[in-house]
Amino acid sequence: MTKLLRDAISQVEQLPDGEQDAAATAMLDYLAHKRDLRVSDADLAEIRRRRANPNRKLVSHDEARARIKRLGA
């Protein structure tokens, strides 16, 4: 077990039972779906292309949330 995981578990152990269950559920969900989190080669190329653009537009967290909300997510 890595030091980071030991530290995380130690912190989770200090939480109330309900929060421990929430943390455990999040970890189990990650483990169940980690293969679904992969970025395709085409998506990675698009990400790199956009990040390389010196004139790219960045938005605040609030604007990002508003855009996601408008998309119905």
PyMOL Python script that loads the backbone (N, CA, C, O; Angstrom):
from pymol import cmd

cmd.read_pdbstr("""\
ATOM      1  N   MET A   1       0.848  -1.166   0.000  1.00  0.00           N
ATOM      2  CA  MET A   1       0.000   0.000   0.000  1.00  0.00           C
ATOM      3  C   MET A   1       0.899   1.236   0.000  1.00  0.00           C
ATOM      4  O   MET A   1       1.902   1.287   0.712  1.00  0.00           O
ATOM      5  N   THR A   2       0.530   2.222  -0.801  1.00  0.00           N
ATOM      6  CA  THR A   2       1.339   3.434  -0.875  1.00  0.00           C
ATOM      7  C   THR A   2       1.088   4.325   0.339  1.00  0.00           C
ATOM      8  O   THR A   2       0.083   4.184   1.036  1.00  0.00           O
ATOM      9  N   LYS A   3       2.023   5.241   0.573  1.00  0.00           N
ATOM     10  CA  LYS A   3       1.881   6.187   1.678  1.00  0.00           C
ATOM     11  C   LYS A   3       0.647   7.061   1.475  1.00  0.00           C
ATOM     12  O   LYS A   3      -0.075   7.349   2.430  1.00  0.00           O
ATOM     13  N   LEU A   4       0.404   7.480   0.245  1.00  0.00           N
ATOM     14  CA  LEU A   4      -0.751   8.330  -0.040  1.00  0.00           C
ATOM     15  C   LEU A   4      -2.052   7.610   0.311  1.00  0.00           C
ATOM     16  O   LEU A   4      -2.946   8.205   0.912  1.00  0.00           O
ATOM     17  N   LEU A   5      -2.160   6.343  -0.059  1.00  0.00           N
ATOM     18  CA  LEU A   5      -3.376   5.590   0.261  1.00  0.00           C
ATOM     19  C   LEU A   5      -3.506   5.390   1.769  1.00  0.00           C
ATOM     20  O   LEU A   5      -4.604   5.496   2.315  1.00  0.00           O
ATOM     21  N   ARG A   6      -2.398   5.102   2.442  1.00  0.00           N
ATOM     22  CA  ARG A   6      -2.443   4.971   3.908  1.00  0.00           C
ATOM     23  C   ARG A   6      -2.918   6.268   4.550  1.00  0.00           C
ATOM     24  O   ARG A   6      -3.737   6.247   5.469  1.00  0.00           O
ATOM     25  N   ASP A   7      -2.400   7.407   4.061  1.00  0.00           N
ATOM     26  CA  ASP A   7      -2.813   8.705   4.593  1.00  0.00           C
ATOM     27  C   ASP A   7      -4.303   8.948   4.354  1.00  0.00           C
ATOM     28  O   ASP A   7      -5.008   9.435   5.237  1.00  0.00           O
ATOM     29  N   ALA A   8      -4.769   8.609   3.168  1.00  0.00           N
ATOM     30  CA  ALA A   8      -6.188   8.800   2.847  1.00  0.00           C
ATOM     31  C   ALA A   8      -7.062   7.943   3.750  1.00  0.00           C
ATOM     32  O   ALA A   8      -8.065   8.422   4.278  1.00  0.00           O
ATOM     33  N   ILE A   9      -6.696   6.692   3.930  1.00  0.00           N
ATOM     34  CA  ILE A   9      -7.472   5.794   4.785  1.00  0.00           C
ATOM     35  C   ILE A   9      -7.462   6.295   6.217  1.00  0.00           C
ATOM     36  O   ILE A   9      -8.481   6.239   6.905  1.00  0.00           O
ATOM     37  N   SER A  10      -6.315   6.783   6.668  1.00  0.00           N
ATOM     38  CA  SER A  10      -6.221   7.333   8.022  1.00  0.00           C
ATOM     39  C   SER A  10      -7.178   8.507   8.203  1.00  0.00           C
ATOM     40  O   SER A  10      -7.828   8.627   9.241  1.00  0.00           O
ATOM     41  N   GLN A  11      -7.266   9.365   7.203  1.00  0.00           N
ATOM     42  CA  GLN A  11      -8.182  10.503   7.286  1.00  0.00           C
ATOM     43  C   GLN A  11      -9.637  10.054   7.249  1.00  0.00           C
ATOM     44  O   GLN A  11     -10.478  10.596   7.966  1.00  0.00           O
ATOM     45  N   VAL A  12      -9.928   9.075   6.422  1.00  0.00           N
ATOM     46  CA  VAL A  12     -11.301   8.559   6.330  1.00  0.00           C
ATOM     47  C   VAL A  12     -11.713   7.924   7.655  1.00  0.00           C
ATOM     48  O   VAL A  12     -12.871   8.033   8.059  1.00  0.00           O
ATOM     49  N   GLU A  13     -10.789   7.271   8.324  1.00  0.00           N
ATOM     50  CA  GLU A  13     -11.093   6.639   9.607  1.00  0.00           C
ATOM     51  C   GLU A  13     -11.526   7.651  10.660  1.00  0.00           C
ATOM     52  O   GLU A  13     -12.204   7.288  11.621  1.00  0.00           O
ATOM     53  N   GLN A  14     -11.146   8.907  10.497  1.00  0.00           N
ATOM     54  CA  GLN A  14     -11.506   9.948  11.462  1.00  0.00           C
ATOM     55  C   GLN A  14     -12.912  10.507  11.221  1.00  0.00           C
ATOM     56  O   GLN A  14     -13.441  11.240  12.056  1.00  0.00           O
ATOM     57  N   LEU A  15     -13.504  10.166  10.099  1.00  0.00           N
ATOM     58  CA  LEU A  15     -14.825  10.689   9.742  1.00  0.00           C
ATOM     59  C   LEU A  15     -15.945   9.937  10.453  1.00  0.00           C
ATOM     60  O   LEU A  15     -15.752   8.798  10.878  1.00  0.00           O
ATOM     61  N   PRO A  16     -17.115  10.565  10.585  1.00  0.00           N
ATOM     62  CA  PRO A  16     -18.290   9.839  11.100  1.00  0.00           C
ATOM     63  C   PRO A  16     -18.645   8.690  10.155  1.00  0.00           C
ATOM     64  O   PRO A  16     -18.257   8.702   8.987  1.00  0.00           O
ATOM     65  N   ASP A  17     -19.372   7.712  10.654  1.00  0.00           N
ATOM     66  CA  ASP A  17     -19.683   6.508   9.884  1.00  0.00           C
ATOM     67  C   ASP A  17     -20.297   6.804   8.519  1.00  0.00           C
ATOM     68  O   ASP A  17     -19.899   6.209   7.518  1.00  0.00           O
ATOM     69  N   GLY A  18     -21.255   7.714   8.475  1.00  0.00           N
ATOM     70  CA  GLY A  18     -21.912   8.027   7.200  1.00  0.00           C
ATOM     71  C   GLY A  18     -20.942   8.570   6.172  1.00  0.00           C
ATOM     72  O   GLY A  18     -21.032   8.228   4.993  1.00  0.00           O
ATOM     73  N   GLU A  19     -20.013   9.417   6.604  1.00  0.00           N
ATOM     74  CA  GLU A  19     -19.015   9.963   5.689  1.00  0.00           C
ATOM     75  C   GLU A  19     -17.997   8.904   5.288  1.00  0.00           C
ATOM     76  O   GLU A  19     -17.488   8.923   4.167  1.00  0.00           O
ATOM     77  N   GLN A  20     -17.698   7.980   6.197  1.00  0.00           N
ATOM     78  CA  GLN A  20     -16.808   6.865   5.840  1.00  0.00           C
ATOM     79  C   GLN A  20     -17.459   6.039   4.739  1.00  0.00           C
ATOM     80  O   GLN A  20     -16.798   5.639   3.780  1.00  0.00           O
ATOM     81  N   ASP A  21     -18.763   5.784   4.880  1.00  0.00           N
ATOM     82  CA  ASP A  21     -19.477   5.019   3.854  1.00  0.00           C
ATOM     83  C   ASP A  21     -19.472   5.756   2.518  1.00  0.00           C
ATOM     84  O   ASP A  21     -19.323   5.132   1.467  1.00  0.00           O
ATOM     85  N   ALA A  22     -19.634   7.081   2.549  1.00  0.00           N
ATOM     86  CA  ALA A  22     -19.617   7.869   1.312  1.00  0.00           C
ATOM     87  C   ALA A  22     -18.243   7.773   0.642  1.00  0.00           C
ATOM     88  O   ALA A  22     -18.155   7.616  -0.575  1.00  0.00           O
ATOM     89  N   ALA A  23     -17.176   7.867   1.434  1.00  0.00           N
ATOM     90  CA  ALA A  23     -15.826   7.755   0.883  1.00  0.00           C
ATOM     91  C   ALA A  23     -15.595   6.358   0.307  1.00  0.00           C
ATOM     92  O   ALA A  23     -15.001   6.213  -0.762  1.00  0.00           O
ATOM     93  N   ALA A  24     -16.058   5.347   1.007  1.00  0.00           N
ATOM     94  CA  ALA A  24     -15.901   3.971   0.528  1.00  0.00           C
ATOM     95  C   ALA A  24     -16.689   3.766  -0.764  1.00  0.00           C
ATOM     96  O   ALA A  24     -16.209   3.109  -1.688  1.00  0.00           O
ATOM     97  N   THR A  25     -17.890   4.324  -0.829  1.00  0.00           N
ATOM     98  CA  THR A  25     -18.709   4.207  -2.041  1.00  0.00           C
ATOM     99  C   THR A  25     -18.012   4.876  -3.219  1.00  0.00           C
ATOM    100  O   THR A  25     -18.014   4.340  -4.327  1.00  0.00           O
ATOM    101  N   ALA A  26     -17.409   6.057  -2.982  1.00  0.00           N
ATOM    102  CA  ALA A  26     -16.693   6.754  -4.049  1.00  0.00           C
ATOM    103  C   ALA A  26     -15.519   5.916  -4.544  1.00  0.00           C
ATOM    104  O   ALA A  26     -15.287   5.823  -5.749  1.00  0.00           O
ATOM    105  N   MET A  27     -14.781   5.308  -3.625  1.00  0.00           N
ATOM    106  CA  MET A  27     -13.636   4.502  -4.018  1.00  0.00           C
ATOM    107  C   MET A  27     -14.093   3.252  -4.790  1.00  0.00           C
ATOM    108  O   MET A  27     -13.502   2.902  -5.812  1.00  0.00           O
ATOM    109  N   LEU A  28     -15.128   2.596  -4.306  1.00  0.00           N
ATOM    110  CA  LEU A  28     -15.632   1.409  -4.993  1.00  0.00           C
ATOM    111  C   LEU A  28     -16.176   1.756  -6.377  1.00  0.00           C
ATOM    112  O   LEU A  28     -16.004   0.989  -7.323  1.00  0.00           O
ATOM    113  N   ASP A  29     -16.832   2.909  -6.496  1.00  0.00           N
ATOM    114  CA  ASP A  29     -17.336   3.352  -7.787  1.00  0.00           C
ATOM    115  C   ASP A  29     -16.180   3.614  -8.751  1.00  0.00           C
ATOM    116  O   ASP A  29     -16.242   3.238  -9.922  1.00  0.00           O
ATOM    117  N   TYR A  30     -15.130   4.259  -8.254  1.00  0.00           N
ATOM    118  CA  TYR A  30     -13.937   4.486  -9.077  1.00  0.00           C
ATOM    119  C   TYR A  30     -13.365   3.153  -9.569  1.00  0.00           C
ATOM    120  O   TYR A  30     -13.063   2.999 -10.753  1.00  0.00           O
ATOM    121  N   LEU A  31     -13.221   2.204  -8.664  1.00  0.00           N
ATOM    122  CA  LEU A  31     -12.638   0.910  -9.033  1.00  0.00           C
ATOM    123  C   LEU A  31     -13.512   0.161 -10.034  1.00  0.00           C
ATOM    124  O   LEU A  31     -13.002  -0.524 -10.921  1.00  0.00           O
ATOM    125  N   ALA A  32     -14.826   0.292  -9.889  1.00  0.00           N
ATOM    126  CA  ALA A  32     -15.744  -0.405 -10.791  1.00  0.00           C
ATOM    127  C   ALA A  32     -15.743   0.205 -12.188  1.00  0.00           C
ATOM    128  O   ALA A  32     -16.018  -0.485 -13.170  1.00  0.00           O
ATOM    129  N   HIS A  33     -15.434   1.495 -12.278  1.00  0.00           N
ATOM    130  CA  HIS A  33     -15.554   2.185 -13.563  1.00  0.00           C
ATOM    131  C   HIS A  33     -14.249   2.759 -14.091  1.00  0.00           C
ATOM    132  O   HIS A  33     -14.264   3.526 -15.054  1.00  0.00           O
ATOM    133  N   LYS A  34     -13.129   2.410 -13.491  1.00  0.00           N
ATOM    134  CA  LYS A  34     -11.866   3.043 -13.891  1.00  0.00           C
ATOM    135  C   LYS A  34     -11.526   2.792 -15.353  1.00  0.00           C
ATOM    136  O   LYS A  34     -10.873   3.624 -15.983  1.00  0.00           O
ATOM    137  N   ARG A  35     -11.946   1.689 -15.892  1.00  0.00           N
ATOM    138  CA  ARG A  35     -11.671   1.427 -17.310  1.00  0.00           C
ATOM    139  C   ARG A  35     -12.467   2.361 -18.220  1.00  0.00           C
ATOM    140  O   ARG A  35     -12.053   2.638 -19.346  1.00  0.00           O
ATOM    141  N   ASP A  36     -13.607   2.845 -17.731  1.00  0.00           N
ATOM    142  CA  ASP A  36     -14.442   3.759 -18.511  1.00  0.00           C
ATOM    143  C   ASP A  36     -13.876   5.167 -18.535  1.00  0.00           C
ATOM    144  O   ASP A  36     -14.350   6.004 -19.303  1.00  0.00           O
ATOM    145  N   LEU A  37     -12.875   5.448 -17.712  1.00  0.00           N
ATOM    146  CA  LEU A  37     -12.333   6.790 -17.580  1.00  0.00           C
ATOM    147  C   LEU A  37     -11.204   7.083 -18.564  1.00  0.00           C
ATOM    148  O   LEU A  37     -10.601   8.154 -18.504  1.00  0.00           O
ATOM    149  N   ARG A  38     -10.919   6.176 -19.440  1.00  0.00           N
ATOM    150  CA  ARG A  38      -9.811   6.355 -20.375  1.00  0.00           C
ATOM    151  C   ARG A  38     -10.184   7.348 -21.466  1.00  0.00           C
ATOM    152  O   ARG A  38     -11.328   7.400 -21.916  1.00  0.00           O
ATOM    153  N   VAL A  39      -9.202   8.131 -21.878  1.00  0.00           N
ATOM    154  CA  VAL A  39      -9.375   9.091 -22.954  1.00  0.00           C
ATOM    155  C   VAL A  39      -8.874   8.442 -24.244  1.00  0.00           C
ATOM    156  O   VAL A  39      -7.793   7.854 -24.269  1.00  0.00           O
ATOM    157  N   SER A  40      -9.662   8.550 -25.309  1.00  0.00           N
ATOM    158  CA  SER A  40      -9.254   7.956 -26.581  1.00  0.00           C
ATOM    159  C   SER A  40      -8.083   8.747 -27.167  1.00  0.00           C
ATOM    160  O   SER A  40      -7.825   9.879 -26.758  1.00  0.00           O
ATOM    161  N   ASP A  41      -7.384   8.149 -28.117  1.00  0.00           N
ATOM    162  CA  ASP A  41      -6.274   8.832 -28.777  1.00  0.00           C
ATOM    163  C   ASP A  41      -6.760  10.097 -29.476  1.00  0.00           C
ATOM    164  O   ASP A  41      -6.080  11.123 -29.457  1.00  0.00           O
ATOM    165  N   ALA A  42      -7.942  10.022 -30.093  1.00  0.00           N
ATOM    166  CA  ALA A  42      -8.494  11.190 -30.785  1.00  0.00           C
ATOM    167  C   ALA A  42      -8.826  12.301 -29.789  1.00  0.00           C
ATOM    168  O   ALA A  42      -8.552  13.472 -30.052  1.00  0.00           O
ATOM    169  N   ASP A  43      -9.418  11.938 -28.643  1.00  0.00           N
ATOM    170  CA  ASP A  43      -9.736  12.934 -27.625  1.00  0.00           C
ATOM    171  C   ASP A  43      -8.464  13.555 -27.056  1.00  0.00           C
ATOM    172  O   ASP A  43      -8.413  14.763 -26.825  1.00  0.00           O
ATOM    173  N   LEU A  44      -7.448  12.743 -26.832  1.00  0.00           N
ATOM    174  CA  LEU A  44      -6.186  13.244 -26.311  1.00  0.00           C
ATOM    175  C   LEU A  44      -5.543  14.215 -27.295  1.00  0.00           C
ATOM    176  O   LEU A  44      -5.006  15.245 -26.889  1.00  0.00           O
ATOM    177  N   ALA A  45      -5.593  13.896 -28.576  1.00  0.00           N
ATOM    178  CA  ALA A  45      -5.044  14.795 -29.592  1.00  0.00           C
ATOM    179  C   ALA A  45      -5.794  16.126 -29.587  1.00  0.00           C
ATOM    180  O   ALA A  45      -5.178  17.182 -29.724  1.00  0.00           O
ATOM    181  N   GLU A  46      -7.115  16.083 -29.430  1.00  0.00           N
ATOM    182  CA  GLU A  46      -7.918  17.302 -29.382  1.00  0.00           C
ATOM    183  C   GLU A  46      -7.585  18.127 -28.136  1.00  0.00           C
ATOM    184  O   GLU A  46      -7.486  19.351 -28.212  1.00  0.00           O
ATOM    185  N   ILE A  47      -7.415  17.469 -27.005  1.00  0.00           N
ATOM    186  CA  ILE A  47      -7.031  18.170 -25.769  1.00  0.00           C
ATOM    187  C   ILE A  47      -5.695  18.863 -25.955  1.00  0.00           C
ATOM    188  O   ILE A  47      -5.539  20.029 -25.592  1.00  0.00           O
ATOM    189  N   ARG A  48      -4.739  18.156 -26.516  1.00  0.00           N
ATOM    190  CA  ARG A  48      -3.415  18.746 -26.734  1.00  0.00           C
ATOM    191  C   ARG A  48      -3.483  19.917 -27.707  1.00  0.00           C
ATOM    192  O   ARG A  48      -2.811  20.930 -27.513  1.00  0.00           O
ATOM    193  N   ARG A  49      -4.297  19.779 -28.758  1.00  0.00           N
ATOM    194  CA  ARG A  49      -4.442  20.853 -29.736  1.00  0.00           C
ATOM    195  C   ARG A  49      -5.001  22.105 -29.071  1.00  0.00           C
ATOM    196  O   ARG A  49      -4.499  23.210 -29.281  1.00  0.00           O
ATOM    197  N   ARG A  50      -6.039  21.923 -28.271  1.00  0.00           N
ATOM    198  CA  ARG A  50      -6.663  23.070 -27.615  1.00  0.00           C
ATOM    199  C   ARG A  50      -5.736  23.712 -26.591  1.00  0.00           C
ATOM    200  O   ARG A  50      -5.689  24.938 -26.489  1.00  0.00           O
ATOM    201  N   ARG A  51      -5.001  22.908 -25.835  1.00  0.00           N
ATOM    202  CA  ARG A  51      -4.095  23.463 -24.825  1.00  0.00           C
ATOM    203  C   ARG A  51      -2.926  24.198 -25.461  1.00  0.00           C
ATOM    204  O   ARG A  51      -2.372  25.119 -24.861  1.00  0.00           O
ATOM    205  N   ALA A  52      -2.548  23.800 -26.666  1.00  0.00           N
ATOM    206  CA  ALA A  52      -1.430  24.440 -27.355  1.00  0.00           C
ATOM    207  C   ALA A  52      -1.812  25.802 -27.931  1.00  0.00           C
ATOM    208  O   ALA A  52      -0.931  26.590 -28.276  1.00  0.00           O
ATOM    209  N   ASN A  53      -3.093  26.088 -28.039  1.00  0.00           N
ATOM    210  CA  ASN A  53      -3.563  27.359 -28.594  1.00  0.00           C
ATOM    211  C   ASN A  53      -3.301  28.484 -27.590  1.00  0.00           C
ATOM    212  O   ASN A  53      -3.918  28.509 -26.525  1.00  0.00           O
ATOM    213  N   PRO A  54      -2.392  29.419 -27.914  1.00  0.00           N
ATOM    214  CA  PRO A  54      -2.092  30.492 -26.957  1.00  0.00           C
ATOM    215  C   PRO A  54      -3.257  31.466 -26.775  1.00  0.00           C
ATOM    216  O   PRO A  54      -3.271  32.237 -25.815  1.00  0.00           O
ATOM    217  N   ASN A  55      -4.221  31.440 -27.673  1.00  0.00           N
ATOM    218  CA  ASN A  55      -5.372  32.348 -27.599  1.00  0.00           C
ATOM    219  C   ASN A  55      -6.634  31.661 -27.086  1.00  0.00           C
ATOM    220  O   ASN A  55      -7.740  32.172 -27.256  1.00  0.00           O
ATOM    221  N   ARG A  56      -6.461  30.502 -26.459  1.00  0.00           N
ATOM    222  CA  ARG A  56      -7.639  29.779 -25.970  1.00  0.00           C
ATOM    223  C   ARG A  56      -8.338  30.596 -24.895  1.00  0.00           C
ATOM    224  O   ARG A  56      -7.706  31.360 -24.166  1.00  0.00           O
ATOM    225  N   LYS A  57      -9.649  30.425 -24.809  1.00  0.00           N
ATOM    226  CA  LYS A  57     -10.435  31.159 -23.826  1.00  0.00           C
ATOM    227  C   LYS A  57     -10.642  30.274 -22.597  1.00  0.00           C
ATOM    228  O   LYS A  57     -11.113  29.142 -22.706  1.00  0.00           O
ATOM    229  N   LEU A  58     -10.291  30.797 -21.447  1.00  0.00           N
ATOM    230  CA  LEU A  58     -10.511  30.087 -20.194  1.00  0.00           C
ATOM    231  C   LEU A  58     -11.728  30.696 -19.516  1.00  0.00           C
ATOM    232  O   LEU A  58     -11.968  31.899 -19.613  1.00  0.00           O
ATOM    233  N   VAL A  59     -12.487  29.863 -18.835  1.00  0.00           N
ATOM    234  CA  VAL A  59     -13.676  30.345 -18.138  1.00  0.00           C
ATOM    235  C   VAL A  59     -13.550  30.035 -16.650  1.00  0.00           C
ATOM    236  O   VAL A  59     -12.816  29.135 -16.242  1.00  0.00           O
ATOM    237  N   SER A  60     -14.284  30.801 -15.858  1.00  0.00           N
ATOM    238  CA  SER A  60     -14.286  30.577 -14.411  1.00  0.00           C
ATOM    239  C   SER A  60     -15.079  29.309 -14.088  1.00  0.00           C
ATOM    240  O   SER A  60     -15.781  28.767 -14.941  1.00  0.00           O
ATOM    241  N   HIS A  61     -14.953  28.843 -12.833  1.00  0.00           N
ATOM    242  CA  HIS A  61     -15.740  27.690 -12.399  1.00  0.00           C
ATOM    243  C   HIS A  61     -17.231  27.987 -12.512  1.00  0.00           C
ATOM    244  O   HIS A  61     -18.013  27.130 -12.923  1.00  0.00           O
ATOM    245  N   ASP A  62     -17.618  29.197 -12.147  1.00  0.00           N
ATOM    246  CA  ASP A  62     -19.040  29.566 -12.224  1.00  0.00           C
ATOM    247  C   ASP A  62     -19.547  29.495 -13.662  1.00  0.00           C
ATOM    248  O   ASP A  62     -20.634  28.977 -13.915  1.00  0.00           O
ATOM    249  N   GLU A  63     -18.757  30.018 -14.604  1.00  0.00           N
ATOM    250  CA  GLU A  63     -19.170  29.967 -16.012  1.00  0.00           C
ATOM    251  C   GLU A  63     -19.212  28.522 -16.507  1.00  0.00           C
ATOM    252  O   GLU A  63     -20.115  28.150 -17.256  1.00  0.00           O
ATOM    253  N   ALA A  64     -18.245  27.711 -16.096  1.00  0.00           N
ATOM    254  CA  ALA A  64     -18.255  26.302 -16.498  1.00  0.00           C
ATOM    255  C   ALA A  64     -19.496  25.601 -15.972  1.00  0.00           C
ATOM    256  O   ALA A  64     -20.132  24.834 -16.694  1.00  0.00           O
ATOM    257  N   ARG A  65     -19.845  25.864 -14.707  1.00  0.00           N
ATOM    258  CA  ARG A  65     -21.059  25.267 -14.138  1.00  0.00           C
ATOM    259  C   ARG A  65     -22.301  25.714 -14.901  1.00  0.00           C
ATOM    260  O   ARG A  65     -23.196  24.911 -15.165  1.00  0.00           O
ATOM    261  N   ALA A  66     -22.355  26.984 -15.251  1.00  0.00           N
ATOM    262  CA  ALA A  66     -23.503  27.504 -15.999  1.00  0.00           C
ATOM    263  C   ALA A  66     -23.604  26.838 -17.358  1.00  0.00           C
ATOM    264  O   ALA A  66     -24.700  26.494 -17.801  1.00  0.00           O
ATOM    265  N   ARG A  67     -22.481  26.653 -18.021  1.00  0.00           N
ATOM    266  CA  ARG A  67     -22.496  25.998 -19.344  1.00  0.00           C
ATOM    267  C   ARG A  67     -22.958  24.550 -19.222  1.00  0.00           C
ATOM    268  O   ARG A  67     -23.748  24.075 -20.038  1.00  0.00           O
ATOM    269  N   ILE A  68     -22.472  23.861 -18.215  1.00  0.00           N
ATOM    270  CA  ILE A  68     -22.878  22.468 -18.011  1.00  0.00           C
ATOM    271  C   ILE A  68     -24.369  22.399 -17.715  1.00  0.00           C
ATOM    272  O   ILE A  68     -25.067  21.518 -18.217  1.00  0.00           O
ATOM    273  N   LYS A  69     -24.857  23.329 -16.901  1.00  0.00           N
ATOM    274  CA  LYS A  69     -26.280  23.357 -16.568  1.00  0.00           C
ATOM    275  C   LYS A  69     -27.119  23.572 -17.824  1.00  0.00           C
ATOM    276  O   LYS A  69     -28.168  22.950 -17.993  1.00  0.00           O
ATOM    277  N   ARG A  70     -26.647  24.466 -18.712  1.00  0.00           N
ATOM    278  CA  ARG A  70     -27.387  24.723 -19.955  1.00  0.00           C
ATOM    279  C   ARG A  70     -27.416  23.480 -20.845  1.00  0.00           C
ATOM    280  O   ARG A  70     -28.354  23.300 -21.622  1.00  0.00           O
ATOM    281  N   LEU A  71     -26.406  22.628 -20.740  1.00  0.00           N
ATOM    282  CA  LEU A  71     -26.372  21.400 -21.530  1.00  0.00           C
ATOM    283  C   LEU A  71     -27.274  20.313 -20.942  1.00  0.00           C
ATOM    284  O   LEU A  71     -27.491  19.268 -21.555  1.00  0.00           O
ATOM    285  N   GLY A  72     -27.790  20.577 -19.753  1.00  0.00           N
ATOM    286  CA  GLY A  72     -28.701  19.616 -19.138  1.00  0.00           C
ATOM    287  C   GLY A  72     -28.019  18.537 -18.343  1.00  0.00           C
ATOM    288  O   GLY A  72     -28.622  17.501 -18.061  1.00  0.00           O
ATOM    289  N   ALA A  73     -26.773  18.755 -17.975  1.00  0.00           N
ATOM    290  CA  ALA A  73     -26.032  17.744 -17.213  1.00  0.00           C
ATOM    291  C   ALA A  73     -26.395  17.809 -15.754  1.00  0.00           C
ATOM    292  O   ALA A  73     -25.872  17.034 -14.953  1.00  0.00           O
TER     293      ALA A  73
END
""", "prot")
cmd.dss("prot")
cmd.show_as("cartoon", "prot")
cmd.util.cbc("prot")
cmd.orient("prot")
